[in-house]
Structures are given as C-alpha cells and as structure tokens.
C-alpha cells in the first residue's frame, strides 16, 4: 500500500509548529497482508478509482478540545458547544502526568484522546479527584489483562458539596465506568494511534512528571535540538 505522505512517530519531544501538506489518499498498489483497520474504501469522484481513506480526521498536535467544566458538571467543545453531563468513547491514547500547563500551576492531570462520532480526534483533560477515579478504573482493567483502549469508557459528572465557614459550595468530579467495546472499533483506533503521533501541543511542555502513558507520542521533528528535520512531512489524514 502506497501513500502520498507518511506519518511520523517517535519519542516524547518539545512541541513545535509544522505546515500540514495535502491530506494523503491511500491507494492499493499490489497484494498486501494487512490493511490498517482505520481505512475504508471510497470511490474517487473524479476518476472512479477506489481508494483507501481514513475514517478519522486529525490535525497532528491539535486535536479537537473537549472540556470538562467541573463547576457546572458539563462537557463542551472548546467552551462553546455543549455535550451534556456525560461522555462515552473508546480511548486511543492517554497519559497521566504532573505538570504546570494552561496557566493553572503544577497539578496531576489525566489526558485522554479519542475519536468522536464524526471521526474527529479529540482530547479531554481531568485533574484532582477525577484523576484518582480514573486510576480506580485502570486497576481492575490491568488485572483483567485489559487497558482503556480495549473498552468503551463512560465519564459522568458527579455532584459534590463542601462546607466552609458556614457556606456550601457545589462542584463536580468525573466518575468513570466501562463496558465491552466492539473489536473492530478497538482495532481501528489501535492502528491509528500506531501510525500517527497522538498529542496536544498546548499541553506539552517537555517538563512533565509522567506517571503512565499509552500511545502518546510527540513527533521527533518538533524537537528543537534535533540535528536534522525529519525527511517526511506531517500527514493530515482525510476522514471518509
């Protein structure tokens, strides 16, 4: 299988900015043994040729930002598009780390990446007690020889109250549960995370104290101390 552009994948490095070229179209060039599970067939409108295109859409380093508003107990896209008080998704990459990001001071964070129902790669952040709750989900999965990438995770905002100096304050934390995920959907996300660098430039500093991570990768060409730039440009895959 040949492509017009080849994605890069390497170890954690410093964030940078790259100009994305034309989105790649995957075409079959001969007998193959395994087609990435995130590809699907689509007829080219101009030529009629059947090509392989990605089910997912992702600008490397800049996933769609899904936010958890812990004051309102709601999820939203970039602070504007409401998503309700719960989310369900199959994670394709994640990390738990301590760092000073988004001008919020040094905290313990959990950052999860997933594909939404339109195929857009998204990132969502949690901190505080929500991270502890995520650990409570990871532990039983580990002992069942599973990871977050093998299941559909449901995140629900749970109301909490605290009283100080006679005043009651309300806030929300994220509670996590899971159920079995479709094997084909799991495979598609696993292959995609293998082939493309899954990370978010706004939350990467190079100074994180990493606790755990899975399929989280910053491309080597964004490392300012690299002696030479990468030979291949970043690929911007086109969703079907």
DAPE-V939087 format. One record per backbone hydrogen bond with DSSP energy under -1.0 kcal/mol. CO is the residue of the C=O (numbers start at 0). NH is the residue of the N-H. If there is no record, write none. Layout:
# DAPE-V939087
{{CO NH} {CO NH}}
This chain:
# DAPE-V939087
{{1 26} {25 51} {26 1} {35 38} {37 54} {39 52} {41 50} {43 47} {48 43} {50 41} {51 25} {52 39} {56 120} {58 61} {60 200} {63 122} {64 77} {66 75} {67 69} {68 72} {68 73} {69 171} {73 68} {74 82} {75 66} {76 79} {76 80} {80 76} {83 74} {84 156} {86 154} {88 152} {92 112} {93 213} {94 110} {95 210} {95 211} {96 108} {97 208} {98 106} {100 103} {106 98} {108 96} {109 125} {110 94} {111 123} {112 91} {112 92} {113 121} {115 118} {118 56} {119 115} {120 63} {121 113} {122 65} {123 111} {125 109} {126 129} {127 130} {127 131} {128 132} {129 133} {130 134} {131 135} {133 137} {134 138} {136 140} {137 141} {138 142} {140 145} {141 144} {146 149} {147 150} {151 178} {152 88} {153 176} {154 86} {155 174} {157 172} {159 170} {161 168} {163 166} {166 163} {168 161} {170 159} {172 157} {174 155} {176 153} {178 151} {181 185} {182 186} {183 187} {184 188} {185 189} {186 190} {187 191} {188 192} {189 193} {190 194} {191 195} {197 216} {199 202} {200 203} {208 97} {211 95} {213 93} {218 221} {219 222} {222 225}}
